[in-house]
Amino acid sequence: MVQNSKAKALNEFELVVYSSLVESELSQYLPETMKLMTFSIGIDPVNLLVLQARLAAVEMEKVA
């Protein structure tokens, strides 16, 4: 399994997961030779509120 801070193309990996928790759950089922990248995003509460407001606005435009 590969975890590297350097940017690599996604096509270099056989599997991309979104958190280390998912990685640890899957690791028991995956072969050691499989190239795995863990992708995680941290969103602070203020940015999350902005994102939620923008998504709500998009939803309102769909309905109108």
C-alpha positions in Angstrom: 0.0 0.0 0.0 1.3 3.4 -0.9 1.0 6.6 1.0 3.1 9.4 -0.3 2.9 13.2 0.1 4.2 13.8 -3.5 1.6 14.3 -6.1 1.1 11.3 -8.4 -1.4 10.6 -11.2 -4.4 8.7 -10.0 -4.0 6.2 -12.8 -0.8 5.0 -11.0 -3.0 3.4 -8.3 -5.4 0.5 -8.5 -7.6 1.8 -5.7 -8.3 5.2 -4.2 -10.0 5.5 -0.8 -11.2 8.5 1.0 -9.9 7.9 4.6 -7.4 5.9 6.6 -10.4 4.2 8.3 -11.6 2.8 5.0 -8.0 1.8 4.1 -7.6 -0.1 7.4 -11.0 -1.9 6.8 -10.1 -2.8 3.3 -6.5 -3.8 3.9 -7.6 -7.2 5.4 -9.1 -8.1 2.0 -6.6 -6.6 -0.4 -3.3 -8.1 -1.6 -0.2 -6.4 -0.2 1.0 -5.7 -3.8 -2.1 -3.6 -4.6 -1.3 0.1 -5.1 -3.6 2.1 -2.8 -3.9 5.8 -2.3 -5.6 7.3 0.7 -7.3 10.6 -0.2 -8.5 12.7 2.7 -10.0 16.2 2.9 -10.3 18.4 5.9 -13.0 21.0 5.8 -13.3 23.5 8.6 -16.8 24.4 9.9 -17.0 27.8 8.2 -16.1 26.4 4.8 -18.6 23.6 5.3 -21.4 26.2 6.0 -20.5 28.0 2.8 -20.5 24.8 0.8 -23.9 23.9 2.3 -25.3 27.3 1.4 -24.1 27.0 -2.2 -25.6 23.6 -2.6 -28.9 24.8 -1.2 -28.8 27.7 -3.7 -28.2 25.2 -6.6 -31.1 23.1 -5.3 -33.4 26.1 -5.2 -32.5 27.0 -8.8 -33.4 23.5 -9.9 -36.8 23.7 -8.3 -37.6 27.2 -9.7 
